[in-house]
Every structure is written in structure tokens, then in C-alpha cells.
Amino acid sequence: MIETAEYDRPPSSLFSNTGSAPSYSSLPRPEEETVQYTRRSNGLNPPPADGIYTKNWESLTLILHDQVPGVERPVYGRHNLVAGELELKRPENVLAVVIKLEGKVTVASSGIGAEVVPTVLEEKTLWDKSATTSTEKCPGILGFSFRLPWCFSQDGRPWTLPPSFEPEFMHTMFVRSTYSLTIVLTRMVKYLVSWENVKTYGIRIDYIPRSRASQALPQFNSIWSIKSSPNEWTQHVSTVEGPGQRPIECHFLVPAKYSHALSDSIPFHIQLSSSLDTLKELVSPSDVRPRQVGKTKGPRGVCAMRVYIARQIIVEIHGKTSFQTLNIGSGTIRAVPPADFEGETGRRRYPCLDWEGEVKCLEKIKTGGFDIGSLHVRDFVVLVLSIDQTSALQIAHPVKFATSGWSEGDTLHPEDY
């Protein structure tokens, strides 16, 4: 599902800022650096980045350190060191070697324009023959290193460096956050006459800052586990018109914790309550499984519902804002057998129907939401409920996704936030 909208003012945020870290934070400040830390031993570490990444061209070979063997692109985390070597072929003809680390965010949307925001731009000259003696030759191996910054500045305001981000299926909007290494090689070519030849070589790198969920997911076995730990759950209540005279009240319960790992299966519970006659028109007592929204239309009175994860991508250019919403995760829904559906309901004022399930991000999603002013990415767990093909409601619960799950007894890692 893709939604598109355009308006003069940005939508109001559904979550508040948490503020800056207190003075006693264990994380280093931007001007500080972690000298050493102990690796986690709880099995939640990413694969060890103790290999190398190699890229071969006709005139040179690029080697990057501290990479997971076999990766398609080099991957770096928060404030990591981008270090390696260039192996030159025929270095005696080399006049100059320049390497650049570049990051940029490109946003464009129909009707409001386009903008390119530079996030990183560092350049180093590894060799320049004009700055040496006439007899000195370029070394065959040249080392280099760049330290990724914590943040960048846009319109005089600092922003946290955004992750690599390339969403798919954007119909009227183009959004990219990319990082690259570029080598500019100048060499003397001799063939009858001599001339300077300049060639450019480049690769893309992925910047994926690590983050960790702030709490564990609540234990969920049945509706009674929710009632026994009500503080661990958030309840959204809304009403929708039904086939009967009494409206249907929808209760959507999700974990109260705001932060989840991308790999988490987030539990939820759905309850519909109304009069007994209304509920009987929604579903049959022998089959309380709801249809998925978007399937072939059923008979009058059918209840259709869907739970999924929505990612809202908001672009602001020249004071105007547009957004698109993408589906980045799907949920499964299971019916809970109804109590007293056909029998005596004197113990309840209003009977109800219950469903439960889990929703999870797609495996291809590698980063959570972020905000750099001109580009704002935020995520929601969404319930869509359709009654009688005419009445519908949508409930959206804001969430933030981390790259790693919560672990009991774990302390904050220097690369987490």
C-alpha cells in the first residue's frame, strides 16, 4: 500500500524528542573517542568484521580492513574508521592519487522540486609528484584512513549522520542516502607523445549505525497475560459503525515499549465488542477468522482486518512537504475462540470477539527511522479494520526500530545509542 500527499506544512510528530544524553552518559562526546571496550558475550553480536574487502580495477586494487568476509558492499557503523590501502599497478607512471569519502542525501518529489544535501565530504591527497623531487617515484602501496563523523550541519543546525537508505517502489518521490569512496588517479601516458591521463574509480559503502532495543518484548500467552501486566501494553480504542444498531468498539493492544529490534516479532491483540446480534453478523461462530483487507469481497457483514508495519517517508523542500507510506512488514492474525458466543451472556454486558498475532519487518529492511530536517523517516504498527465493505477504521501506533535486540544484563555498547 502506498499513500501520497502534499501540503504546505509538515505533519505533526507522533512522538516527542527524548533530549540529549545527560552528563553522566557512558558514551563518549563527539570530541572524545573510545580507546577500548569489551565485546559482548551474549550471542547478539553481529558477525566479526575481521576480514578484508577487495575491489580490483585495471590500474589499481582497493583493500578495506575490518569487513565481514563476503559482503557485497563494505559496511561501517557509527564513528567507524574507514581504513585500507591502494595497490597501484605500474606506479612509476603515477603523477597523483587522490581519495575522497563522500556522503549525500538526495530527495525529490513531483510538484515541490529536488534537493541534494551533502553529509560527508573528506578528501586526501595520497601522492603528488609535483610536491616531491623529480626523481622520486610513487610507492606501489598507499595507505589511507577516514573517520566517519558523528553528525553534519544543514542550515546551521547539527543533525545525526543518516544511515544508508534506498527505499523501493517510490512512485512520485525519489529518496536516497548514500556513501561512497572515490579514487582519482592521474598518470603519465607515453605513446609517441606524452600526456596526462585522469581516471576515476569508485565504490559504494553502507553506513549502518548500530542501535539496541531499550527493553524486552512482554511475554504474551493469552489475554490473561495482558491483564496480569497492564503496564507493559498500550491500548488504542476506536469505534466503527457495524451492520447492527450498536457501533463496534475496537481495542488494539500492542507492547508499550517504543523501541523494537528489526528482527522482533511484535505481539498484538485485537478485541471487538458490541451487541450479540451485531457480532453474529460479523462472523460465524464456527469461523471467527477475519478476512485479510484487500481480498475478494465477501458477503454483507464480513469483518476484514489487517496488521502491518508502515514506513512514512516525509520530504520537505523549499518549505513544502510531501510524503509516501510504504509497507515494510506483515502480520499474522489468529482467532481466539469466543466465550459465550451462542450461550448465555448474562455475565457480560457486551460480548466480544478476540484475535491475536505478531507483526515483523521484512528481512530486507536494515535500518530504522531517522530525521535530518529535509528527510524524516518514521515507522508505525498499523491495524486496518473494515466492516460491511462500507465502514472502516485505521489505528497507527508509532514505533522505533533498532538493529539489535534487547539483552538482559547488557550494558550500552559504544557503537549503540
VENWOKA-V237403 format. One record per residue. N is the residue number from 0. RES is the residue in one small letter. SS is DSSP state (hx for helix, st for strand, lp for the rest). PHI is phi in whole degrees, -180 to 180 (999 if undefined). OMEGA is omega in whole degrees, 0 to 359 (none if undefined). Layout:
# VENWOKA-V237403
((N/RES/SS/PHI/OMEGA) (N/RES/SS/PHI/OMEGA))
This chain:
# VENWOKA-V237403
((0/m/lp/999/179) (1/i/lp/-128/177) (2/e/st/-116/180) (3/t/st/-131/178) (4/a/st/-150/180) (5/e/st/-143/181) (6/y/st/-156/186) (7/d/lp/-79/181) (8/r/lp/-122/181) (9/p/lp/-69/178) (10/p/lp/-66/179) (11/s/lp/-68/181) (12/s/lp/-71/179) (13/l/lp/-93/176) (14/f/lp/-144/184) (15/s/lp/-96/178) (16/n/lp/-72/181) (17/t/lp/-86/180) (18/g/lp/85/182) (19/s/lp/-80/182) (20/a/lp/-68/179) (21/p/lp/-69/186) (22/s/lp/-66/182) (23/y/lp/-94/180) (24/s/lp/-60/179) (25/s/lp/-78/179) (26/l/lp/-83/178) (27/p/lp/-71/174) (28/r/lp/-74/183) (29/p/lp/-55/181) (30/e/lp/-87/180) (31/e/lp/-107/182) (32/e/lp/-145/176) (33/t/lp/-77/181) (34/v/lp/-81/182) (35/q/lp/-157/174) (36/y/lp/-147/180) (37/t/lp/-90/179) (38/r/lp/-66/178) (39/r/lp/-66/180) (40/s/lp/-119/185) (41/n/lp/-99/177) (42/g/lp/83/182) (43/l/lp/-101/178) (44/n/lp/-68/171) (45/p/lp/-68/178) (46/p/lp/-55/183) (47/p/lp/-63/179) (48/a/lp/-92/183) (49/d/lp/-116/179) (50/g/st/-110/178) (51/i/st/-128/174) (52/y/st/-112/182) (53/t/st/-126/175) (54/k/st/-131/184) (55/n/st/-105/169) (56/w/lp/-126/183) (57/e/lp/-63/187) (58/s/lp/-105/182) (59/l/st/-161/176) (60/t/st/-128/178) (61/l/st/-101/177) (62/i/st/-123/178) (63/l/st/-118/183) (64/h/st/-89/172) (65/d/st/58/179) (66/q/st/-123/174) (67/v/lp/-71/182) (68/p/lp/-57/175) (69/g/lp/88/181) (70/v/lp/-70/178) (71/e/lp/-72/176) (72/r/lp/-130/172) (73/p/st/-62/182) (74/v/st/-123/180) (75/y/st/-132/178) (76/g/lp/-105/185) (77/r/lp/-62/176) (78/h/lp/60/181) (79/n/lp/-72/177) (80/l/st/-95/175) (81/v/st/-94/188) (82/a/st/-132/179) (83/g/st/176/180) (84/e/st/-137/170) (85/l/st/-113/174) (86/e/st/-101/185) (87/l/st/-94/174) (88/k/lp/-97/186) (89/r/lp/57/182) (90/p/hx/-65/182) (91/e/hx/-64/180) (92/n/hx/-97/185) (93/v/st/-80/177) (94/l/st/-101/182) (95/a/st/-159/176) (96/v/st/-135/179) (97/v/st/-126/178) (98/i/st/-125/183) (99/k/st/-129/170) (100/l/st/-107/186) (101/e/st/-132/173) (102/g/st/-132/180) (103/k/st/-156/174) (104/v/st/-114/179) (105/t/st/-113/179) (106/v/st/-130/178) (107/a/st/-154/178) (108/s/st/-149/182) (109/s/lp/-62/177) (110/g/lp/96/180) (111/i/lp/-124/174) (112/g/st/107/184) (113/a/st/-142/181) (114/e/st/-156/174) (115/v/st/-118/182) (116/v/st/-112/176) (117/p/st/-72/180) (118/t/st/-111/177) (119/v/st/-141/173) (120/l/st/-153/178) (121/e/st/-129/184) (122/e/st/-136/178) (123/k/st/-133/174) (124/t/st/-92/182) (125/l/st/-86/178) (126/w/st/-157/177) (127/d/st/-146/185) (128/k/hx/-63/181) (129/s/hx/-67/180) (130/a/hx/-96/181) (131/t/lp/-121/176) (132/t/lp/-73/186) (133/s/lp/-67/182) (134/t/lp/-95/183) (135/e/lp/-75/181) (136/k/lp/-109/180) (137/c/lp/-68/176) (138/p/lp/-63/180) (139/g/lp/-75/179) (140/i/st/-128/179) (141/l/st/-122/178) (142/g/st/-91/179) (143/f/st/-154/174) (144/s/st/-160/174) (145/f/st/-131/173) (146/r/st/-102/178) (147/l/lp/-65/182) (148/p/lp/-76/175) (149/w/lp/-73/188) (150/c/st/-150/175) (151/f/st/-140/183) (152/s/st/-118/175) (153/q/st/-136/181) (154/d/lp/54/177) (155/g/lp/78/181) (156/r/st/-120/179) (157/p/st/-77/176) (158/w/st/-133/175) (159/t/st/-65/181) (160/l/lp/-59/184) (161/p/lp/-76/177) (162/p/lp/-74/170) (163/s/lp/-62/189) (164/f/st/-152/181) (165/e/lp/-141/181) (166/p/lp/-67/180) (167/e/lp/-101/172) (168/f/lp/60/174) (169/m/lp/-92/188) (170/h/lp/-77/184) (171/t/lp/-115/184) (172/m/st/-142/175) (173/f/st/-122/182) (174/v/st/-138/177) (175/r/st/-146/167) (176/s/st/-123/189) (177/t/st/-130/177) (178/y/st/-135/184) (179/s/st/-151/169) (180/l/st/-112/182) (181/t/st/-127/177) (182/i/st/-114/176) (183/v/st/-110/184) (184/l/st/-112/177) (185/t/st/-113/181) (186/r/st/-139/178) (187/m/st/-89/178) (188/v/st/-110/181) (189/k/st/-117/175) (190/y/lp/-156/189) (191/l/lp/68/174) (192/v/lp/-123/181) (193/s/st/-108/175) (194/w/st/-152/178) (195/e/st/-88/179) (196/n/st/-115/181) (197/v/st/-115/177) (198/k/st/-127/181) (199/t/st/-119/178) (200/y/st/-126/182) (201/g/st/-154/174) (202/i/st/-137/172) (203/r/st/-90/173) (204/i/st/-124/179) (205/d/st/-103/175) (206/y/st/-107/181) (207/i/lp/-128/179) (208/p/lp/-66/181) (209/r/lp/-75/176) (210/s/lp/-149/185) (211/r/st/-133/177) (212/a/lp/-60/188) (213/s/lp/-79/183) (214/q/lp/-147/175) (215/a/lp/-79/174) (216/l/lp/-67/178) (217/p/lp/-68/176) (218/q/lp/-69/183) (219/f/lp/-134/176) (220/n/lp/-115/181) (221/s/lp/-165/178) (222/i/hx/-60/180) (223/w/hx/-71/176) (224/s/hx/-68/175) (225/i/hx/-72/181) (226/k/hx/-67/180) (227/s/hx/-79/179) (228/s/lp/-135/186) (229/p/hx/-65/182) (230/n/hx/-71/181) (231/e/hx/-90/184) (232/w/st/-131/173) (233/t/st/-112/182) (234/q/st/-113/174) (235/h/st/-106/183) (236/v/st/-122/178) (237/s/st/-149/180) (238/t/st/-121/179) (239/v/st/-144/179) (240/e/lp/-71/180) (241/g/lp/-116/181) (242/p/lp/-73/180) (243/g/lp/-96/181) (244/q/lp/-78/182) (245/r/lp/-92/177) (246/p/lp/-66/180) (247/i/st/-98/178) (248/e/st/-98/183) (249/c/st/-108/175) (250/h/st/-113/180) (251/f/st/-118/184) (252/l/st/-111/179) (253/v/st/-135/179) (254/p/st/-58/182) (255/a/lp/-72/180) (256/k/lp/-63/186) (257/y/lp/-88/186) (258/s/st/-102/178) (259/h/st/-134/173) (260/a/st/-78/178) (261/l/lp/-60/181) (262/s/lp/-89/183) (263/d/lp/-70/166) (264/s/lp/-95/188) (265/i/st/-84/181) (266/p/st/-77/175) (267/f/st/-150/178) (268/h/st/-139/180) (269/i/st/-121/177) (270/q/st/-134/175) (271/l/st/-113/179) (272/s/st/-129/179) (273/s/st/-171/176) (274/s/lp/-72/181) (275/l/hx/-62/179) (276/d/hx/-63/180) (277/t/hx/-65/181) (278/l/hx/-65/178) (279/k/hx/-66/178) (280/e/hx/-79/180) (281/l/hx/-73/184) (282/v/lp/-142/176) (283/s/st/-86/178) (284/p/lp/-59/180) (285/s/lp/-86/180) (286/d/st/-153/180) (287/v/lp/-99/178) (288/r/lp/-81/182) (289/p/lp/-78/171) (290/r/st/-71/173) (291/q/st/-82/178) (292/v/lp/-59/179) (293/g/lp/102/178) (294/k/lp/-78/180) (295/t/lp/-59/183) (296/k/lp/-61/180) (297/g/lp/-106/181) (298/p/lp/-71/180) (299/r/lp/-59/177) (300/g/lp/94/180) (301/v/lp/-73/177) (302/c/st/-96/179) (303/a/st/-118/180) (304/m/st/-145/182) (305/r/st/-153/174) (306/v/st/-122/181) (307/y/st/-152/177) (308/i/st/-107/180) (309/a/st/-108/174) (310/r/st/-114/179) (311/q/st/-98/181) (312/i/st/-111/185) (313/i/st/-112/180) (314/v/st/-117/176) (315/e/st/-122/181) (316/i/st/-134/177) (317/h/lp/54/177) (318/g/lp/80/178) (319/k/st/-111/187) (320/t/st/-128/171) (321/s/st/-138/180) (322/f/st/-147/170) (323/q/st/-136/180) (324/t/st/-119/182) (325/l/st/-114/175) (326/n/st/-89/181) (327/i/st/-118/179) (328/g/st/-171/182) (329/s/st/-127/182) (330/g/st/-122/173) (331/t/st/-112/183) (332/i/st/-123/178) (333/r/st/-123/180) (334/a/st/-78/172) (335/v/st/-99/183) (336/p/lp/-52/183) (337/p/lp/-72/177) (338/a/lp/-95/174) (339/d/lp/60/183) (340/f/lp/-69/180) (341/e/lp/-100/187) (342/g/lp/-92/183) (343/e/lp/-71/181) (344/t/lp/-114/183) (345/g/lp/-66/181) (346/r/lp/-76/181) (347/r/lp/-122/175) (348/r/lp/-76/178) (349/y/lp/-130/175) (350/p/st/-71/182) (351/c/st/-148/174) (352/l/st/-122/185) (353/d/st/-128/171) (354/w/st/-136/176) (355/e/st/-141/180) (356/g/st/174/178) (357/e/st/-137/177) (358/v/st/-133/187) (359/k/st/-146/178) (360/c/st/-68/172) (361/l/lp/-65/183) (362/e/lp/-63/182) (363/k/lp/-75/178) (364/i/lp/-79/186) (365/k/lp/-112/183) (366/t/lp/-137/176) (367/g/lp/-92/181) (368/g/lp/-77/178) (369/f/st/-161/183) (370/d/st/-145/174) (371/i/lp/-128/178) (372/g/lp/89/180) (373/s/lp/-77/178) (374/l/st/-139/181) (375/h/st/-128/181) (376/v/st/-119/179) (377/r/st/-142/189) (378/d/st/-122/182) (379/f/st/-143/164) (380/v/st/-92/191) (381/v/st/-121/170) (382/l/st/-110/174) (383/v/st/-114/182) (384/l/st/-124/180) (385/s/st/-121/180) (386/i/st/-120/172) (387/d/lp/60/176) (388/q/lp/63/181) (389/t/lp/-124/180) (390/s/st/-100/181) (391/a/st/-151/172) (392/l/st/-141/178) (393/q/st/-136/178) (394/i/st/-119/181) (395/a/st/-118/179) (396/h/st/-111/183) (397/p/st/-70/178) (398/v/st/-140/174) (399/k/st/-126/184) (400/f/st/-102/177) (401/a/st/-109/181) (402/t/lp/-77/183) (403/s/st/-131/180) (404/g/lp/-83/178) (405/w/lp/-74/177) (406/s/lp/-136/182) (407/e/lp/-64/178) (408/g/lp/80/181) (409/d/lp/-80/176) (410/t/lp/-106/183) (411/l/lp/-67/179) (412/h/lp/-82/182) (413/p/lp/-57/180) (414/e/lp/-95/178) (415/d/lp/-92/169) (416/y/lp/-145/none))
